[in-house]
Each structure stands twice: as structure tokens, then as C-alpha cells.
Amino acid sequence: MTTVIYAHRGASGKAPENTMAAFRIALSEEAEGIETDVQLTKDGVPVLIHDERLRRTTGTGGYVKDVTYQQIKALNANAGFPTEVNTPVPSLEEFLEWAKDKPLHLNLELKNNKITYRHLEDIVLKQLDAYNLLDRTVISSFNPLSLKKIETDQSRYRNRIAYRKTFCKSAGSGQSSRRRCTAYKDNTSPSEAGKSLS
């Protein structure tokens, strides 16, 4: 059994979360995997950002779903690092292009439990397939129906995503309780899914 150390939103304690700077630092500090969050822009481009609202990470009002890729790319996603400049929100494609020849596992969290992003699953699968990264990627979401769609849709691709069983656990309590579901490899149990590096 193997434990994989994932950098949560990249090395988010040393660089703005979910930015290429955070991912590069995570790799340099020997993280074995990177966890990041995927949402869609108004024009259907998958981008890496945690919140549905732009305010916390970019200082700009509005929602990810209501801006185009060119608009979000022009923002400075420097949350927690006010002196950092030129830290754009990366696209999934930019991240995969960088990661394709790196010795990294990937965990992509689909942020579609609050906002329904049409075709998000298929768009993500297509890009993972294009970069030959399906077999070292796991998908997580608070939306179990989204993971079921991943399971169904992946049969159309050359390789199989690292998806064999789904583990769900509650997050929060009462009305705020949610279920986080993650697709794990056959030989990986939830307790071995990895630690966060920040």
C-alpha cells in the first residue's frame, strides 16, 4: 500500500492557491501529487479556482460562470499574498501542459455541487485524454451524480481514468452537511489517499 502526498491547491501556504506558482513550488518540494479545483467560465473554458465567487481570490466581484476566459485571465489571483503580481487564474489546459511530463499524480475536484456546469465532466475528460493523463488522475466532487457521469463517460476514451470505487464522507453538520466523494484507484483506500502539503 502506498501513501501519496498531495499539495492542496498547490503549495498554497507559500504561493497564491491554485496558481502555477503554487504548483511549481509543490513540485520543487517533492509533493507526489497536486489537488486543484475546476470550474467553467462563461465561454466554457475549464479554469482552476476554488470559490464560485471571484472576490476572495481575485478581489473582483462576480462569479466564475459569468466571466469569459480572457476576462478571468486578466485578474490577479493573489489571495493571501498581496505583494504578488501577475498571478493569473490558470486554465486546466495550461496546468495539464505543464504537468504532462512531471512525475505527479493529479486530483481534480469538480466544483459543481453549487452551480451546475454543463458538460464539465466531458470537457475535463477530453483534456485529460488529450494529454494522456487519465490513468494518473483521480476526480473528486461534492456531487456524486457528477462522478457517476465520469464513470459512464470515460468508456469512450483510450485509457481509463483512475476510477474504480467511490468513497463518500460527510463534511459539516446539520443543514450545512455535505458529502464529499472521491474516486480512488483500486489499490488505494480512503485512509491512504494522501496528506496535504501547504
ABEGO torsion letter per residue (X at the ends): XBBBBBBBGEBAAABBBGBAAAAAAAAAAGBABBBBBBBBBAAGBBBBBABABAAAAAGBBEBAAABBAAAAAABBBABGBAABBGBBBBBAAAAAAAAAABBBBBBBBBBAAABBBBGAAAAAAAAAAAAGAAAABBBBBABAAAAAAAAAAAAABABBBBBABBBBBBBEBEAABBBBBBBBBAABBAAAAEBBBX
